[in-house]
Amino acid sequence: MYRLDDKHLEKAKEIVLSARKKKSCKVCYDRGYIGVNQQNMVVLCHKCVDAEKATEEWKKYVLENEDLKEHYSEFFEEEDENTEEEEASEEK
Ligand SMILES: [Zn+2]
């Protein structure tokens, strides 16, 4: 399983902090995240963090780091058209 490098984790924490909306939060103790998951990624505190802003900042960071880009390629694909599944109608 892909695991985020620690140096990127540190950056993620910074981003999360900068995207916080409230000053004091009991859920995350003002860290902006409630934990780190198996992929070494921060789990955002949705109570005080602007998830949209954090995501935007993270995207920018990912784009600056080639080693991250490949792992997050799906992240940037807008959900427009999925693989064209041709439904062969075999009804007669
Ligand atoms: Zn919080």
PDB file of the backbone (N, CA, C, O) and the ligand in Angstrom, with CONECT records:
HET     ZN  A 101       1
ATOM      1  N   MET A   1       0.837  -1.193   0.000  1.00  0.00           N
ATOM      2  CA  MET A   1       0.000   0.000   0.000  1.00  0.00           C
ATOM      3  C   MET A   1       0.873   1.245   0.000  1.00  0.00           C
ATOM      4  O   MET A   1       1.920   1.292   0.646  1.00  0.00           O
ATOM      5  N   TYR A   2       0.422   2.248  -0.736  1.00  0.00           N
ATOM      6  CA  TYR A   2       1.172   3.499  -0.782  1.00  0.00           C
ATOM      7  C   TYR A   2       1.124   4.182   0.579  1.00  0.00           C
ATOM      8  O   TYR A   2       0.078   4.248   1.225  1.00  0.00           O
ATOM      9  N   ARG A   3       2.247   4.674   0.986  1.00  0.00           N
ATOM     10  CA  ARG A   3       2.316   5.391   2.244  1.00  0.00           C
ATOM     11  C   ARG A   3       2.985   6.737   1.992  1.00  0.00           C
ATOM     12  O   ARG A   3       4.062   6.816   1.402  1.00  0.00           O
ATOM     13  N   LEU A   4       2.331   7.772   2.446  1.00  0.00           N
ATOM     14  CA  LEU A   4       2.847   9.111   2.239  1.00  0.00           C
ATOM     15  C   LEU A   4       4.149   9.307   3.005  1.00  0.00           C
ATOM     16  O   LEU A   4       4.290   8.894   4.157  1.00  0.00           O
ATOM     17  N   ASP A   5       5.077   9.938   2.339  1.00  0.00           N
ATOM     18  CA  ASP A   5       6.358  10.213   2.977  1.00  0.00           C
ATOM     19  C   ASP A   5       6.159  11.183   4.151  1.00  0.00           C
ATOM     20  O   ASP A   5       5.313  12.075   4.093  1.00  0.00           O
ATOM     21  N   ASP A   6       6.934  10.997   5.191  1.00  0.00           N
ATOM     22  CA  ASP A   6       6.802  11.845   6.385  1.00  0.00           C
ATOM     23  C   ASP A   6       6.957  13.335   6.111  1.00  0.00           C
ATOM     24  O   ASP A   6       6.293  14.168   6.727  1.00  0.00           O
ATOM     25  N   LYS A   7       7.842  13.652   5.180  1.00  0.00           N
ATOM     26  CA  LYS A   7       8.046  15.074   4.891  1.00  0.00           C
ATOM     27  C   LYS A   7       6.780  15.688   4.287  1.00  0.00           C
ATOM     28  O   LYS A   7       6.475  16.860   4.505  1.00  0.00           O
ATOM     29  N   HIS A   8       6.061  14.879   3.533  1.00  0.00           N
ATOM     30  CA  HIS A   8       4.813  15.369   2.956  1.00  0.00           C
ATOM     31  C   HIS A   8       3.725  15.434   4.021  1.00  0.00           C
ATOM     32  O   HIS A   8       2.840  16.288   3.980  1.00  0.00           O
ATOM     33  N   LEU A   9       3.810  14.532   4.953  1.00  0.00           N
ATOM     34  CA  LEU A   9       2.837  14.531   6.046  1.00  0.00           C
ATOM     35  C   LEU A   9       2.959  15.825   6.836  1.00  0.00           C
ATOM     36  O   LEU A   9       1.961  16.425   7.235  1.00  0.00           O
ATOM     37  N   GLU A  10       4.191  16.240   7.053  1.00  0.00           N
ATOM     38  CA  GLU A  10       4.404  17.489   7.781  1.00  0.00           C
ATOM     39  C   GLU A  10       3.782  18.661   7.038  1.00  0.00           C
ATOM     40  O   GLU A  10       3.166  19.544   7.636  1.00  0.00           O
ATOM     41  N   LYS A  11       3.956  18.651   5.730  1.00  0.00           N
ATOM     42  CA  LYS A  11       3.387  19.720   4.912  1.00  0.00           C
ATOM     43  C   LYS A  11       1.861  19.663   4.979  1.00  0.00           C
ATOM     44  O   LYS A  11       1.192  20.693   5.060  1.00  0.00           O
ATOM     45  N   ALA A  12       1.335  18.468   4.946  1.00  0.00           N
ATOM     46  CA  ALA A  12      -0.120  18.305   5.013  1.00  0.00           C
ATOM     47  C   ALA A  12      -0.668  18.890   6.311  1.00  0.00           C
ATOM     48  O   ALA A  12      -1.732  19.510   6.329  1.00  0.00           O
ATOM     49  N   LYS A  13       0.060  18.687   7.369  1.00  0.00           N
ATOM     50  CA  LYS A  13      -0.367  19.234   8.653  1.00  0.00           C
ATOM     51  C   LYS A  13      -0.377  20.761   8.628  1.00  0.00           C
ATOM     52  O   LYS A  13      -1.266  21.400   9.191  1.00  0.00           O
ATOM     53  N   GLU A  14       0.619  21.326   7.969  1.00  0.00           N
ATOM     54  CA  GLU A  14       0.681  22.782   7.848  1.00  0.00           C
ATOM     55  C   GLU A  14      -0.512  23.304   7.058  1.00  0.00           C
ATOM     56  O   GLU A  14      -1.143  24.297   7.421  1.00  0.00           O
ATOM     57  N   ILE A  15      -0.797  22.609   5.978  1.00  0.00           N
ATOM     58  CA  ILE A  15      -1.914  23.014   5.128  1.00  0.00           C
ATOM     59  C   ILE A  15      -3.220  22.966   5.911  1.00  0.00           C
ATOM     60  O   ILE A  15      -4.040  23.882   5.846  1.00  0.00           O
ATOM     61  N   VAL A  16      -3.388  21.889   6.643  1.00  0.00           N
ATOM     62  CA  VAL A  16      -4.594  21.720   7.436  1.00  0.00           C
ATOM     63  C   VAL A  16      -4.734  22.852   8.455  1.00  0.00           C
ATOM     64  O   VAL A  16      -5.815  23.406   8.655  1.00  0.00           O
ATOM     65  N   LEU A  17      -3.638  23.166   9.072  1.00  0.00           N
ATOM     66  CA  LEU A  17      -3.657  24.236  10.073  1.00  0.00           C
ATOM     67  C   LEU A  17      -4.061  25.565   9.440  1.00  0.00           C
ATOM     68  O   LEU A  17      -4.834  26.333  10.013  1.00  0.00           O
ATOM     69  N   SER A  18      -3.530  25.816   8.263  1.00  0.00           N
ATOM     70  CA  SER A  18      -3.809  27.085   7.604  1.00  0.00           C
ATOM     71  C   SER A  18      -5.246  27.160   7.103  1.00  0.00           C
ATOM     72  O   SER A  18      -5.749  28.242   6.799  1.00  0.00           O
ATOM     73  N   ALA A  19      -5.900  26.010   7.020  1.00  0.00           N
ATOM     74  CA  ALA A  19      -7.277  25.988   6.520  1.00  0.00           C
ATOM     75  C   ALA A  19      -8.301  25.939   7.657  1.00  0.00           C
ATOM     76  O   ALA A  19      -9.498  25.780   7.417  1.00  0.00           O
ATOM     77  N   ARG A  20      -7.835  26.074   8.852  1.00  0.00           N
ATOM     78  CA  ARG A  20      -8.762  26.034   9.988  1.00  0.00           C
ATOM     79  C   ARG A  20      -9.622  27.293  10.055  1.00  0.00           C
ATOM     80  O   ARG A  20      -9.167  28.392   9.737  1.00  0.00           O
ATOM     81  N   LYS A  21     -10.856  27.112  10.471  1.00  0.00           N
ATOM     82  CA  LYS A  21     -11.771  28.240  10.541  1.00  0.00           C
ATOM     83  C   LYS A  21     -11.952  28.748  11.970  1.00  0.00           C
ATOM     84  O   LYS A  21     -12.039  29.952  12.210  1.00  0.00           O
ATOM     85  N   LYS A  22     -12.005  27.819  12.901  1.00  0.00           N
ATOM     86  CA  LYS A  22     -12.224  28.204  14.289  1.00  0.00           C
ATOM     87  C   LYS A  22     -10.897  28.267  15.043  1.00  0.00           C
ATOM     88  O   LYS A  22      -9.900  27.668  14.639  1.00  0.00           O
ATOM     89  N   LYS A  23     -10.916  28.987  16.114  1.00  0.00           N
ATOM     90  CA  LYS A  23      -9.670  29.070  16.872  1.00  0.00           C
ATOM     91  C   LYS A  23      -9.516  27.953  17.887  1.00  0.00           C
ATOM     92  O   LYS A  23      -8.443  27.368  18.030  1.00  0.00           O
ATOM     93  N   SER A  24     -10.593  27.667  18.582  1.00  0.00           N
ATOM     94  CA  SER A  24     -10.449  26.575  19.525  1.00  0.00           C
ATOM     95  C   SER A  24     -11.425  25.454  19.198  1.00  0.00           C
ATOM     96  O   SER A  24     -12.605  25.692  18.940  1.00  0.00           O
ATOM     97  N   CYS A  25     -10.924  24.252  19.214  1.00  0.00           N
ATOM     98  CA  CYS A  25     -11.729  23.110  18.814  1.00  0.00           C
ATOM     99  C   CYS A  25     -11.400  21.933  19.722  1.00  0.00           C
ATOM    100  O   CYS A  25     -10.244  21.536  19.869  1.00  0.00           O
ATOM    101  N   LYS A  26     -12.445  21.390  20.322  1.00  0.00           N
ATOM    102  CA  LYS A  26     -12.216  20.276  21.245  1.00  0.00           C
ATOM    103  C   LYS A  26     -12.033  18.950  20.518  1.00  0.00           C
ATOM    104  O   LYS A  26     -11.478  17.994  21.059  1.00  0.00           O
ATOM    105  N   VAL A  27     -12.510  18.920  19.288  1.00  0.00           N
ATOM    106  CA  VAL A  27     -12.428  17.666  18.539  1.00  0.00           C
ATOM    107  C   VAL A  27     -10.987  17.307  18.185  1.00  0.00           C
ATOM    108  O   VAL A  27     -10.563  16.157  18.304  1.00  0.00           O
ATOM    109  N   CYS A  28     -10.256  18.318  17.749  1.00  0.00           N
ATOM    110  CA  CYS A  28      -8.891  18.038  17.281  1.00  0.00           C
ATOM    111  C   CYS A  28      -7.827  18.716  18.141  1.00  0.00           C
ATOM    112  O   CYS A  28      -6.634  18.645  17.847  1.00  0.00           O
ATOM    113  N   TYR A  29      -8.278  19.370  19.203  1.00  0.00           N
ATOM    114  CA  TYR A  29      -7.347  20.105  20.071  1.00  0.00           C
ATOM    115  C   TYR A  29      -6.517  21.111  19.279  1.00  0.00           C
ATOM    116  O   TYR A  29      -5.317  21.272  19.500  1.00  0.00           O
ATOM    117  N   ASP A  30      -7.191  21.776  18.356  1.00  0.00           N
ATOM    118  CA  ASP A  30      -6.588  22.843  17.542  1.00  0.00           C
ATOM    119  C   ASP A  30      -5.481  22.383  16.603  1.00  0.00           C
ATOM    120  O   ASP A  30      -4.684  23.188  16.119  1.00  0.00           O
ATOM    121  N   ARG A  31      -5.445  21.094  16.355  1.00  0.00           N
ATOM    122  CA  ARG A  31      -4.422  20.629  15.416  1.00  0.00           C
ATOM    123  C   ARG A  31      -4.932  20.691  13.993  1.00  0.00           C
ATOM    124  O   ARG A  31      -4.157  20.788  13.041  1.00  0.00           O
ATOM    125  N   GLY A  32      -6.242  20.635  13.862  1.00  0.00           N
ATOM    126  CA  GLY A  32      -6.826  20.670  12.527  1.00  0.00           C
ATOM    127  C   GLY A  32      -7.030  19.275  11.945  1.00  0.00           C
ATOM    128  O   GLY A  32      -7.656  19.122  10.897  1.00  0.00           O
ATOM    129  N   TYR A  33      -6.511  18.279  12.612  1.00  0.00           N
ATOM    130  CA  TYR A  33      -6.701  16.912  12.139  1.00  0.00           C
ATOM    131  C   TYR A  33      -6.906  16.014  13.363  1.00  0.00           C
ATOM    132  O   TYR A  33      -6.451  16.315  14.467  1.00  0.00           O
ATOM    133  N   ILE A  34      -7.585  14.938  13.135  1.00  0.00           N
ATOM    134  CA  ILE A  34      -7.893  14.070  14.269  1.00  0.00           C
ATOM    135  C   ILE A  34      -7.026  12.824  14.305  1.00  0.00           C
ATOM    136  O   ILE A  34      -7.092  12.029  15.243  1.00  0.00           O
ATOM    137  N   GLY A  35      -6.223  12.669  13.285  1.00  0.00           N
ATOM    138  CA  GLY A  35      -5.341  11.512  13.296  1.00  0.00           C
ATOM    139  C   GLY A  35      -4.660  11.326  11.960  1.00  0.00           C
ATOM    140  O   GLY A  35      -4.780  12.157  11.061  1.00  0.00           O
ATOM    141  N   VAL A  36      -3.946  10.225  11.845  1.00  0.00           N
ATOM    142  CA  VAL A  36      -3.248   9.918  10.607  1.00  0.00           C
ATOM    143  C   VAL A  36      -3.676   8.505  10.214  1.00  0.00           C
ATOM    144  O   VAL A  36      -3.662   7.588  11.034  1.00  0.00           O
ATOM    145  N   ASN A  37      -4.048   8.351   8.974  1.00  0.00           N
ATOM    146  CA  ASN A  37      -4.521   7.016   8.568  1.00  0.00           C
ATOM    147  C   ASN A  37      -3.385   6.094   8.119  1.00  0.00           C
ATOM    148  O   ASN A  37      -2.209   6.453   8.191  1.00  0.00           O
ATOM    149  N   GLN A  38      -3.755   4.920   7.662  1.00  0.00           N
ATOM    150  CA  GLN A  38      -2.755   3.919   7.276  1.00  0.00           C
ATOM    151  C   GLN A  38      -1.841   4.365   6.156  1.00  0.00           C
ATOM    152  O   GLN A  38      -0.719   3.877   6.023  1.00  0.00           O
ATOM    153  N   GLN A  39      -2.324   5.292   5.354  1.00  0.00           N
ATOM    154  CA  GLN A  39      -1.496   5.786   4.250  1.00  0.00           C
ATOM    155  C   GLN A  39      -0.651   6.975   4.675  1.00  0.00           C
ATOM    156  O   GLN A  39      -0.038   7.653   3.851  1.00  0.00           O
ATOM    157  N   ASN A  40      -0.635   7.210   5.973  1.00  0.00           N
ATOM    158  CA  ASN A  40       0.158   8.306   6.521  1.00  0.00           C
ATOM    159  C   ASN A  40      -0.396   9.662   6.093  1.00  0.00           C
ATOM    160  O   ASN A  40       0.346  10.633   5.943  1.00  0.00           O
ATOM    161  N   MET A  41      -1.682   9.707   5.904  1.00  0.00           N
ATOM    162  CA  MET A  41      -2.314  10.964   5.521  1.00  0.00           C
ATOM    163  C   MET A  41      -3.156  11.485   6.676  1.00  0.00           C
ATOM    164  O   MET A  41      -3.736  10.712   7.438  1.00  0.00           O
ATOM    165  N   VAL A  42      -3.214  12.800   6.794  1.00  0.00           N
ATOM    166  CA  VAL A  42      -3.978  13.378   7.895  1.00  0.00           C
ATOM    167  C   VAL A  42      -5.475  13.178   7.686  1.00  0.00           C
ATOM    168  O   VAL A  42      -5.987  13.247   6.569  1.00  0.00           O
ATOM    169  N   VAL A  43      -6.145  12.934   8.780  1.00  0.00           N
ATOM    170  CA  VAL A  43      -7.597  12.832   8.751  1.00  0.00           C
ATOM    171  C   VAL A  43      -8.119  14.173   9.261  1.00  0.00           C
ATOM    172  O   VAL A  43      -7.982  14.508  10.438  1.00  0.00           O
ATOM    173  N   LEU A  44      -8.714  14.923   8.352  1.00  0.00           N
ATOM    174  CA  LEU A  44      -9.161  16.271   8.684  1.00  0.00           C
ATOM    175  C   LEU A  44     -10.205  16.311   9.783  1.00  0.00           C
ATOM    176  O   LEU A  44     -11.022  15.403   9.936  1.00  0.00           O
ATOM    177  N   CYS A  45     -10.150  17.382  10.536  1.00  0.00           N
ATOM    178  CA  CYS A  45     -11.196  17.639  11.511  1.00  0.00           C
ATOM    179  C   CYS A  45     -12.244  18.454  10.766  1.00  0.00           C
ATOM    180  O   CYS A  45     -11.988  19.593  10.374  1.00  0.00           O
ATOM    181  N   HIS A  46     -13.411  17.878  10.575  1.00  0.00           N
ATOM    182  CA  HIS A  46     -14.418  18.597   9.796  1.00  0.00           C
ATOM    183  C   HIS A  46     -15.158  19.643  10.600  1.00  0.00           C
ATOM    184  O   HIS A  46     -15.981  20.390  10.072  1.00  0.00           O
ATOM    185  N   LYS A  47     -14.863  19.685  11.842  1.00  0.00           N
ATOM    186  CA  LYS A  47     -15.517  20.670  12.698  1.00  0.00           C
ATOM    187  C   LYS A  47     -14.893  22.056  12.511  1.00  0.00           C
ATOM    188  O   LYS A  47     -15.602  23.062  12.530  1.00  0.00           O
ATOM    189  N   CYS A  48     -13.606  22.112  12.337  1.00  0.00           N
ATOM    190  CA  CYS A  48     -12.964  23.425  12.278  1.00  0.00           C
ATOM    191  C   CYS A  48     -12.128  23.655  11.025  1.00  0.00           C
ATOM    192  O   CYS A  48     -11.585  24.745  10.847  1.00  0.00           O
ATOM    193  N   VAL A  49     -12.012  22.666  10.165  1.00  0.00           N
ATOM    194  CA  VAL A  49     -11.190  22.849   8.978  1.00  0.00           C
ATOM    195  C   VAL A  49     -12.060  23.006   7.735  1.00  0.00           C
ATOM    196  O   VAL A  49     -13.025  22.269   7.529  1.00  0.00           O
ATOM    197  N   ASP A  50     -11.694  23.975   6.925  1.00  0.00           N
ATOM    198  CA  ASP A  50     -12.371  24.178   5.657  1.00  0.00           C
ATOM    199  C   ASP A  50     -11.806  23.133   4.691  1.00  0.00           C
ATOM    200  O   ASP A  50     -10.750  23.332   4.090  1.00  0.00           O
ATOM    201  N   ALA A  51     -12.517  22.035   4.557  1.00  0.00           N
ATOM    202  CA  ALA A  51     -12.014  20.906   3.765  1.00  0.00           C
ATOM    203  C   ALA A  51     -11.727  21.305   2.322  1.00  0.00           C
ATOM    204  O   ALA A  51     -10.764  20.836   1.715  1.00  0.00           O
ATOM    205  N   GLU A  52     -12.574  22.174   1.784  1.00  0.00           N
ATOM    206  CA  GLU A  52     -12.383  22.587   0.404  1.00  0.00           C
ATOM    207  C   GLU A  52     -11.065  23.351   0.235  1.00  0.00           C
ATOM    208  O   GLU A  52     -10.309  23.134  -0.711  1.00  0.00           O
ATOM    209  N   LYS A  53     -10.826  24.238   1.177  1.00  0.00           N
ATOM    210  CA  LYS A  53      -9.606  25.024   1.115  1.00  0.00           C
ATOM    211  C   LYS A  53      -8.385  24.117   1.290  1.00  0.00           C
ATOM    212  O   LYS A  53      -7.396  24.239   0.567  1.00  0.00           O
ATOM    213  N   ALA A  54      -8.472  23.215   2.252  1.00  0.00           N
ATOM    214  CA  ALA A  54      -7.364  22.301   2.505  1.00  0.00           C
ATOM    215  C   ALA A  54      -7.085  21.443   1.276  1.00  0.00           C
ATOM    216  O   ALA A  54      -5.931  21.190   0.928  1.00  0.00           O
ATOM    217  N   THR A  55      -8.152  21.002   0.629  1.00  0.00           N
ATOM    218  CA  THR A  55      -7.999  20.173  -0.563  1.00  0.00           C
ATOM    219  C   THR A  55      -7.331  20.958  -1.686  1.00  0.00           C
ATOM    220  O   THR A  55      -6.452  20.449  -2.382  1.00  0.00           O
ATOM    221  N   GLU A  56      -7.758  22.192  -1.847  1.00  0.00           N
ATOM    222  CA  GLU A  56      -7.164  23.041  -2.878  1.00  0.00           C
ATOM    223  C   GLU A  56      -5.663  23.237  -2.648  1.00  0.00           C
ATOM    224  O   GLU A  56      -4.851  23.136  -3.568  1.00  0.00           O
ATOM    225  N   GLU A  57      -5.329  23.517  -1.399  1.00  0.00           N
ATOM    226  CA  GLU A  57      -3.925  23.737  -1.061  1.00  0.00           C
ATOM    227  C   GLU A  57      -3.112  22.456  -1.272  1.00  0.00           C
ATOM    228  O   GLU A  57      -1.979  22.484  -1.752  1.00  0.00           O
ATOM    229  N   TRP A  58      -3.726  21.349  -0.899  1.00  0.00           N
ATOM    230  CA  TRP A  58      -3.040  20.061  -1.045  1.00  0.00           C
ATOM    231  C   TRP A  58      -2.807  19.747  -2.510  1.00  0.00           C
ATOM    232  O   TRP A  58      -1.754  19.238  -2.894  1.00  0.00           O
ATOM    233  N   LYS A  59      -3.802  20.057  -3.319  1.00  0.00           N
ATOM    234  CA  LYS A  59      -3.663  19.819  -4.762  1.00  0.00           C
ATOM    235  C   LYS A  59      -2.476  20.593  -5.316  1.00  0.00           C
ATOM    236  O   LYS A  59      -1.684  20.067  -6.099  1.00  0.00           O
ATOM    237  N   LYS A  60      -2.364  21.855  -4.897  1.00  0.00           N
ATOM    238  CA  LYS A  60      -1.260  22.687  -5.365  1.00  0.00           C
ATOM    239  C   LYS A  60       0.070  22.057  -4.966  1.00  0.00           C
ATOM    240  O   LYS A  60       1.021  22.008  -5.747  1.00  0.00           O
ATOM    241  N   TYR A  61       0.103  21.585  -3.746  1.00  0.00           N
ATOM    242  CA  TYR A  61       1.337  20.983  -3.236  1.00  0.00           C
ATOM    243  C   TYR A  61       1.683  19.715  -4.013  1.00  0.00           C
ATOM    244  O   TYR A  61       2.839  19.476  -4.363  1.00  0.00           O
ATOM    245  N   VAL A  62       0.673  18.925  -4.269  1.00  0.00           N
ATOM    246  CA  VAL A  62       0.888  17.679  -5.015  1.00  0.00           C
ATOM    247  C   VAL A  62       1.452  17.980  -6.408  1.00  0.00           C
ATOM    248  O   VAL A  62       2.346  17.289  -6.895  1.00  0.00           O
ATOM    249  N   LEU A  63       0.912  19.020  -7.033  1.00  0.00           N
ATOM    250  CA  LEU A  63       1.369  19.372  -8.379  1.00  0.00           C
ATOM    251  C   LEU A  63       2.833  19.796  -8.405  1.00  0.00           C
ATOM    252  O   LEU A  63       3.492  19.715  -9.442  1.00  0.00           O
ATOM    253  N   GLU A  64       3.330  20.241  -7.272  1.00  0.00           N
ATOM    254  CA  GLU A  64       4.726  20.668  -7.200  1.00  0.00           C
ATOM    255  C   GLU A  64       5.673  19.507  -6.910  1.00  0.00           C
ATOM    256  O   GLU A  64       6.894  19.656  -6.961  1.00  0.00           O
ATOM    257  N   ASN A  65       5.097  18.366  -6.608  1.00  0.00           N
ATOM    258  CA  ASN A  65       5.922  17.224  -6.244  1.00  0.00           C
ATOM    259  C   ASN A  65       5.653  16.009  -7.125  1.00  0.00           C
ATOM    260  O   ASN A  65       4.632  15.332  -7.003  1.00  0.00           O
ATOM    261  N   GLU A  66       6.592  15.765  -7.998  1.00  0.00           N
ATOM    262  CA  GLU A  66       6.426  14.682  -8.961  1.00  0.00           C
ATOM    263  C   GLU A  66       6.112  13.335  -8.310  1.00  0.00           C
ATOM    264  O   GLU A  66       5.306  12.553  -8.815  1.00  0.00           O
ATOM    265  N   ASP A  67       6.765  13.089  -7.182  1.00  0.00           N
ATOM    266  CA  ASP A  67       6.548  11.778  -6.550  1.00  0.00           C
ATOM    267  C   ASP A  67       5.142  11.630  -5.985  1.00  0.00           C
ATOM    268  O   ASP A  67       4.652  10.519  -5.780  1.00  0.00           O
ATOM    269  N   LEU A  68       4.509  12.763  -5.741  1.00  0.00           N
ATOM    270  CA  LEU A  68       3.143  12.692  -5.232  1.00  0.00           C
ATOM    271  C   LEU A  68       2.136  12.607  -6.364  1.00  0.00           C
ATOM    272  O   LEU A  68       1.118  11.920  -6.284  1.00  0.00           O
ATOM    273  N   LYS A  69       2.465  13.329  -7.415  1.00  0.00           N
ATOM    274  CA  LYS A  69       1.544  13.419  -8.545  1.00  0.00           C
ATOM    275  C   LYS A  69       1.027  12.073  -9.019  1.00  0.00           C
ATOM    276  O   LYS A  69      -0.175  11.882  -9.204  1.00  0.00           O
ATOM    277  N   GLU A  70       1.946  11.152  -9.211  1.00  0.00           N
ATOM    278  CA  GLU A  70       1.513   9.871  -9.749  1.00  0.00           C
ATOM    279  C   GLU A  70       0.545   9.137  -8.829  1.00  0.00           C
ATOM    280  O   GLU A  70      -0.332   8.400  -9.280  1.00  0.00           O
ATOM    281  N   HIS A  71       0.725   9.356  -7.536  1.00  0.00           N
ATOM    282  CA  HIS A  71      -0.158   8.679  -6.598  1.00  0.00           C
ATOM    283  C   HIS A  71      -1.507   9.360  -6.455  1.00  0.00           C
ATOM    284  O   HIS A  71      -2.486   8.772  -5.996  1.00  0.00           O
ATOM    285  N   TYR A  72      -1.522  10.606  -6.861  1.00  0.00           N
ATOM    286  CA  TYR A  72      -2.771  11.349  -6.718  1.00  0.00           C
ATOM    287  C   TYR A  72      -3.420  11.675  -8.055  1.00  0.00           C
ATOM    288  O   TYR A  72      -4.305  12.527  -8.134  1.00  0.00           O
ATOM    289  N   SER A  73      -2.985  11.007  -9.084  1.00  0.00           N
ATOM    290  CA  SER A  73      -3.520  11.321 -10.402  1.00  0.00           C
ATOM    291  C   SER A  73      -5.042  11.237 -10.443  1.00  0.00           C
ATOM    292  O   SER A  73      -5.702  12.027 -11.118  1.00  0.00           O
ATOM    293  N   GLU A  74      -5.582  10.274  -9.716  1.00  0.00           N
ATOM    294  CA  GLU A  74      -7.037  10.116  -9.722  1.00  0.00           C
ATOM    295  C   GLU A  74      -7.720  11.335  -9.112  1.00  0.00           C
ATOM    296  O   GLU A  74      -8.844  11.702  -9.455  1.00  0.00           O
ATOM    297  N   PHE A  75      -6.990  11.930  -8.206  1.00  0.00           N
ATOM    298  CA  PHE A  75      -7.457  13.102  -7.485  1.00  0.00           C
ATOM    299  C   PHE A  75      -7.830  14.240  -8.427  1.00  0.00           C
ATOM    300  O   PHE A  75      -8.747  15.015  -8.156  1.00  0.00           O
ATOM    301  N   PHE A  76      -7.114  14.323  -9.519  1.00  0.00           N
ATOM    302  CA  PHE A  76      -7.278  15.455 -10.410  1.00  0.00           C
ATOM    303  C   PHE A  76      -8.194  15.193 -11.590  1.00  0.00           C
ATOM    304  O   PHE A  76      -8.517  16.090 -12.368  1.00  0.00           O
ATOM    305  N   GLU A  77      -8.592  13.974 -11.695  1.00  0.00           N
ATOM    306  CA  GLU A  77      -9.488  13.667 -12.799  1.00  0.00           C
ATOM    307  C   GLU A  77     -10.908  14.028 -12.419  1.00  0.00           C
ATOM    308  O   GLU A  77     -11.496  13.466 -11.496  1.00  0.00           O
ATOM    309  N   GLU A  78     -11.423  14.960 -13.142  1.00  0.00           N
ATOM    310  CA  GLU A  78     -12.798  15.357 -12.870  1.00  0.00           C
ATOM    311  C   GLU A  78     -13.698  14.186 -13.234  1.00  0.00           C
ATOM    312  O   GLU A  78     -13.460  13.445 -14.188  1.00  0.00           O
ATOM    313  N   GLU A  79     -14.712  14.061 -12.449  1.00  0.00           N
ATOM    314  CA  GLU A  79     -15.612  12.943 -12.723  1.00  0.00           C
ATOM    315  C   GLU A  79     -16.561  13.271 -13.857  1.00  0.00           C
ATOM    316  O   GLU A  79     -17.769  13.406 -13.662  1.00  0.00           O
ATOM    317  N   ASP A  80     -15.999  13.396 -15.031  1.00  0.00           N
ATOM    318  CA  ASP A  80     -16.917  13.632 -16.141  1.00  0.00           C
ATOM    319  C   ASP A  80     -17.373  12.302 -16.716  1.00  0.00           C
ATOM    320  O   ASP A  80     -18.412  11.767 -16.332  1.00  0.00           O
ATOM    321  N   GLU A  81     -16.593  11.786 -17.626  1.00  0.00           N
ATOM    322  CA  GLU A  81     -17.022  10.519 -18.196  1.00  0.00           C
ATOM    323  C   GLU A  81     -16.153   9.360 -17.722  1.00  0.00           C
ATOM    324  O   GLU A  81     -14.931   9.389 -17.862  1.00  0.00           O
ATOM    325  N   ASN A  82     -16.752   8.410 -17.199  1.00  0.00           N
ATOM    326  CA  ASN A  82     -16.010   7.212 -16.800  1.00  0.00           C
ATOM    327  C   ASN A  82     -15.730   6.419 -18.057  1.00  0.00           C
ATOM    328  O   ASN A  82     -16.037   6.870 -19.161  1.00  0.00           O
ATOM    329  N   THR A  83     -15.171   5.285 -17.907  1.00  0.00           N
ATOM    330  CA  THR A  83     -14.882   4.480 -19.084  1.00  0.00           C
ATOM    331  C   THR A  83     -16.185   4.172 -19.816  1.00  0.00           C
ATOM    332  O   THR A  83     -17.193   3.761 -19.241  1.00  0.00           O
ATOM    333  N   GLU A  84     -16.095   4.387 -21.051  1.00  0.00           N
ATOM    334  CA  GLU A  84     -17.310   4.182 -21.829  1.00  0.00           C
ATOM    335  C   GLU A  84     -17.707   2.716 -21.871  1.00  0.00           C
ATOM    336  O   GLU A  84     -17.122   1.880 -22.560  1.00  0.00           O
ATOM    337  N   GLU A  85     -18.705   2.478 -21.114  1.00  0.00           N
ATOM    338  CA  GLU A  85     -19.176   1.085 -21.112  1.00  0.00           C
ATOM    339  C   GLU A  85     -20.288   0.932 -22.122  1.00  0.00           C
ATOM    340  O   GLU A  85     -21.388   1.463 -21.970  1.00  0.00           O
ATOM    341  N   GLU A  86     -19.973   0.217 -23.114  1.00  0.00           N
ATOM    342  CA  GLU A  86     -20.999   0.017 -24.127  1.00  0.00           C
ATOM    343  C   GLU A  86     -21.933  -1.087 -23.705  1.00  0.00           C
ATOM    344  O   GLU A  86     -21.584  -2.267 -23.658  1.00  0.00           O
ATOM    345  N   GLU A  87     -23.102  -0.661 -23.408  1.00  0.00           N
ATOM    346  CA  GLU A  87     -24.060  -1.664 -22.998  1.00  0.00           C
ATOM    347  C   GLU A  87     -24.679  -2.324 -24.220  1.00  0.00           C
ATOM    348  O   GLU A  87     -25.595  -1.809 -24.861  1.00  0.00           O
ATOM    349  N   ALA A  88     -24.150  -3.435 -24.488  1.00  0.00           N
ATOM    350  CA  ALA A  88     -24.652  -4.173 -25.628  1.00  0.00           C
ATOM    351  C   ALA A  88     -26.040  -4.722 -25.302  1.00  0.00           C
ATOM    352  O   ALA A  88     -26.213  -5.650 -24.513  1.00  0.00           O
ATOM    353  N   SER A  89     -26.964  -4.127 -25.921  1.00  0.00           N
ATOM    354  CA  SER A  89     -28.325  -4.595 -25.644  1.00  0.00           C
ATOM    355  C   SER A  89     -28.608  -5.855 -26.432  1.00  0.00           C
ATOM    356  O   SER A  89     -28.780  -5.855 -27.651  1.00  0.00           O
ATOM    357  N   GLU A  90     -28.643  -6.887 -25.692  1.00  0.00           N
ATOM    358  CA  GLU A  90     -28.871  -8.156 -26.374  1.00  0.00           C
ATOM    359  C   GLU A  90     -30.304  -8.613 -26.259  1.00  0.00           C
ATOM    360  O   GLU A  90     -30.640  -9.790 -26.394  1.00  0.00           O
ATOM    361  N   GLU A  91     -31.127  -7.621 -26.003  1.00  0.00           N
ATOM    362  CA  GLU A  91     -32.526  -7.994 -25.890  1.00  0.00           C
ATOM    363  C   GLU A  91     -33.114  -8.207 -27.271  1.00  0.00           C
ATOM    364  O   GLU A  91     -32.840  -7.440 -28.194  1.00  0.00           O
ATOM    365  N   LYS A  92     -33.882  -9.194 -27.409  1.00  0.00           N
ATOM    366  CA  LYS A  92     -34.462  -9.470 -28.720  1.00  0.00           C
ATOM    367  C   LYS A  92     -35.976  -9.228 -28.756  1.00  0.00           C
ATOM    368  O   LYS A  92     -36.607  -9.418 -29.795  1.00  0.00           O
TER     369      LYS A  92
HETATM  370 ZN    ZN A 101     -11.049  20.763  14.983  1.00  0.00          ZN2+
END
